[in-house]
Amino acid sequence: MKFAWYYRLVRLSARIVFIFTRVKVIGKENVPSTGPMLVCSNHIHLADPPLLGLNLPRYPVYFLAKKELFGNKFVGFIFRGSGTIPVNRTGVSGEGIKLSQSAFKKGGAIIIFPEGKRNPAATLCQALPGAAYLAATFGVPVVPTAILGTENIKGKWWFLKPRTVTIQFGKPFNLEACPDKNDREALAAQGDRIMKAIAELLPVPNRGVYGEKA
């Protein structure tokens, strides 16, 4: 998977949009400096992907996003050229697997939101199988990541309002050998392990279904 000529322009545009957003990054030392990896984060706001991409101390950075976002030809054109891989929210499509494998072979970092949707209340919900399947299939380390503060991004002129967002990277770990793609129970258990690692980086009120009793 190749980045288009406008990739750097997209990144520059994102930096301008978030010029008034102060980002506090914790745990940069936990991010492997080389080799492929899967960055798994909670998802609160549309601002999460660009903020994570801009503050991950690695290059190149790819994203996994639901294929519905590629329905518009122009948006799909920009997304693909910026390193975004389309996937099914209920699983991992053939195209998604192929492009992810290509990104991993290049030593790239892929950012994915295991929940498969945004949670404006900033609490965790159950993971979908995609993240666990990719991590186990390709044997790449998972870097659990927590983002907080984007739940306060509201209003028509939000990009002009100063705010602080915190991004915390946890210690990487590997999942066990690849479970059967159709084994929902095994994938759910692997996904729960990823989400619990993310939960540990969040305050208790934000852990949702992965709280103390999980």
Sequence and secondary structure as in RCSB ss.txt:
>XXXX:A:sequence
MKFAWYYRLVRLSARIVFIFTRVKVIGKENVPSTGPMLVCSNHIHLADPPLLGLNLPRYPVYFLAKKELFGNKFV
GFIFRGSGTIPVNRTGVSGEGIKLSQSAFKKGGAIIIFPEGKRNPAATLCQALPGAAYLAATFGVPVVPTAILGT
ENIKGKWWFLKPRTVTIQFGKPFNLEACPDKNDREALAAQGDRIMKAIAELLPVPNRGVYGEKA
>XXXX:A:secstr
    TTHHHHHHHHHHHTTTEEEEEE GGGS SSS EEEEE   STTHHHHHHHHSS SSEEEEEEGGGG SHHH
HHHHHHTTEEEE TTS  HHHHHHHHHHHHTT EEEE TTSS  TT       SHHHHHHHHHT  EEEEEEESG
GG  STTGGGS EEEEEEE   B   S   TT HHHHHHHHHHHHHHHHTTS GGG GGGSTT 
